[in-house]
Amino acid sequence: MMAGFGHTTRKHPRSRRRTGPRSGPDRATLGIIGVICAVAGFFVLGIILGPLAIACGWLAMGRRWNGARPPLALIALVLGAIDTILAIVWIAGTAGPGTGMF
């Protein structure tokens, strides 16, 4: 059989993974969302936005540590970790002895 113009031997030239619809946000968007959450977490709700920034950064990195890391994903991961640690220290500081209700 001859494979000429418009007559290929393969019925599907591309794999279905590359041509199918994407169900979630891409890595660049997750990195941007992570950085926004990390920066906003320094001002309000750091205990919630910090871990959210860490999760977005981790997903933007492709859930692995090796290979090329997008800079926004790494920034989101680091700022989210700092934000979470500061929020935990702040909560522990306000719950110390002598600052409670009794």
Buried (B, 14 or more C-beta within 10 A) or exposed (E): EEEEEEEEEEEEEEEEEEEEEEEEBEBEEBBBBBBBBBBBBBEEEBBBBBBBBBBBBBBBBBEEEEEEBBEBBBBBBBBBBBBBEBBEEEEEEEEEEEEEEE
